[in-house]
Amino acid sequence: LCYDCEILALDRQAGFTLQTRQGDFSCDSLVIATGGPSIPRMGSTDFGVQVAKRFGLKSIPFRPALVPFTFPTGFLGDLAGISLEAEVSCNGAVFREQLLITHRGLSGPVILQASSYWSKGDAISIDLLPSLDAADWLRAEQGARPNIWLKTLLSEKLPRRLAQALCEQLFDDGPLQQFQQKRLQETGATLNAWRLVPSGTEGMRTAEVATGGVDTNELSSRTLASRKVPGLYFIGETVDVTGHLGGYSFQWAWASGWCAGQFV
Ligand SMILES: Cc1cc2nc3c(=O)[nH]c(=O)nc-3n(C[C@H](O)[C@H](O)[C@H](O)COP(=O)(O)OP(=O)(O)OC[C@H]3O[C@@H](n4cnc5c(N)ncnc54)[C@H](O)[C@@H]3O)c2cc1C
């Protein structure tokens, strides 16, 4: 084990040779386990992908994942700190967990999960009432409590400050008896599928993982060895495999490391 050991050059002739700050090394098998580029202040780099490129292997550009979304300043006013259970969809992936409104945008497990499927410009859809068909619910309440105002009704199912902000910024508030069927339908549809386009993410600075990395088609799924360069292995987050929240990235790092270890 060599700690704090910068690699200055890497070459391959009969085997691999590495020039490092702590001397030269040579080996027949080389396992690249340098992770992904998230949270660079912890020492992470895109070294693995650079090595792949150096040997002519394809890779997918790294992108921040499991990361909060940012929105323009003033988005939803001062609702930071509010959290609620929601269902969030992004490019076909659907997650139902806690959502957290932050000073800069949206976070919480459900947002982090969705962010792994998001690219710049994509919309996300948020179901604020995932257990309800909101339009049916509003119609039933209009019959049962025609005088109740939308804001008061929504406060029964959503945090009060959020219900208030939604009624100020998205819906016209008023007693339900004043709502035409079309307006009830549209209000319900927005509550079940609120479409938002994030302006960005918090980036690698806070991303828990990164999507992208060495193209899995370049590697043997049995050994994790490069198909093109005998003896060169890639494991863990350097490879284009991204885990959901819940320990799956650690699991992949350990399992792929164990697997390559059987063959080096
Ligand atoms: C804040 C945070 C929380 C996380 N929480 C979870 C979680 O709860 N569950 C989960 O499953 N995953 C979690 N992850 C993701 C998980 O940590 C990674 O997916 C996993 O550690 C990847 O393992 P790895 O061995 O591929 O790379 P890493 O663990 O990143 O190790 C790579 C090592 O290579 C070193 N390195 C990089 N470049 C060079 C270079 N040029 N020369 C020498 N050394 C280099 C790095 O310093 C690092 O020590 C989290 C990540 C972060 C950042």
The ligand as a Gaussian input file, in Angstrom:
#p B3LYP/6-31G(d) Opt

LIG

0 1
 C      -20.743000      12.003000       0.383000
 C      -20.929000      10.653000      -0.248000
 C      -21.807000       9.749000       0.330000
 C      -22.001000       8.494000      -0.258000
 N      -22.867000       7.625000       0.325000
 C      -23.029000       6.399000      -0.212000
 C      -23.882000       5.448000       0.414000
 O      -24.491000       5.714000       1.449000
 N      -24.027000       4.243000      -0.149000
 C      -23.366000       3.903000      -1.305000
 O      -23.538000       2.788000      -1.789000
 N      -22.540000       4.781000      -1.919000
 C      -22.352000       6.000000      -1.386000
 N      -21.513000       6.894000      -2.006000
 C      -20.835000       6.469000      -3.254000
 C      -19.634000       5.568000      -2.918000
 O      -18.841000       6.210000      -1.948000
 C      -18.827000       5.322000      -4.178000
 O      -19.650000       4.876000      -5.244000
 C      -17.780000       4.263000      -3.916000
 O      -16.943000       4.657000      -2.839000
 C      -16.935000       4.034000      -5.158000
 O      -15.894000       3.164000      -4.806000
 P      -14.595000       3.104000      -5.674000
 O      -13.686000       2.157000      -4.967000
 O      -14.931000       2.866000      -7.097000
 O      -13.965000       4.579000      -5.620000
 P      -13.622000       5.504000      -4.369000
 O      -14.180000       4.975000      -3.097000
 O      -13.999000       6.884000      -4.802000
 O      -12.048000       5.384000      -4.259000
 C      -11.222000       5.889000      -5.276000
 C       -9.894000       6.274000      -4.649000
 O       -8.983000       6.574000      -5.706000
 C       -8.285000       7.742000      -5.333000
 N       -7.802000       8.393000      -6.558000
 C       -8.502000       9.089000      -7.475000
 N       -7.703000       9.527000      -8.444000
 C       -6.471000       9.093000      -8.151000
 C       -5.204000       9.206000      -8.799000
 N       -5.048000       9.885000      -9.952000
 N       -4.133000       8.637000      -8.214000
 C       -4.256000       7.952000      -7.052000
 N       -5.422000       7.817000      -6.396000
 C       -6.517000       8.371000      -6.949000
 C       -9.268000       8.580000      -4.578000
 O       -8.603000       9.507000      -3.743000
 C       -9.986000       7.510000      -3.774000
 O       -9.334000       7.230000      -2.553000
 C      -21.295000       8.139000      -1.437000
 C      -20.408000       9.045000      -2.015000
 C      -20.230000      10.290000      -1.423000
 C      -19.275000      11.244000      -2.074000

